[in-house]
Amino acid sequence: VVRLDAEDVNSAKIGTGRFHAELWVLSWFGIDFAHWSKAQLVAIRFVFDALFPFVLLFLLSFFTKSIPKILLDRFFTKMHTPVQPDEEQEKIVLLAAYENPGQFEKEKMFPHSQWEFRKWKKIDTLGFGLSWFLVGVVIFLLWLVTTIR
């Protein structure tokens, strides 16, 4: 916010530039950004943008009605059941899994909780490592292309 006429202290105030809603929301909590540097403002906006969706997700899930357990069990049973080579085998395995949805409880990182994080297997670690290797290859290629004269 700046004065319309910088020389006149009584002139009207106007807004210039982009309105940063993140800083406005954070100011509700009593944070005074008047003496923050540009780098600090960008950094706090980044932190807010990274964390706020998760805070909102947890708050909304706490205050909203949960989905019936039977529907969740059916969904996560299907998600955790490995895909079979043919359709008939798939139906048989899924029907057996629907009979005992608790069989996947031991594979959860936090058993007997509502969190559906699964314990990592070797293939998960391999996939994660391979993904980061490919990120490194892309960055290396970008560096290579930008340094060729």
Disulfide bonds with the S-S distance in Angstrom:
none
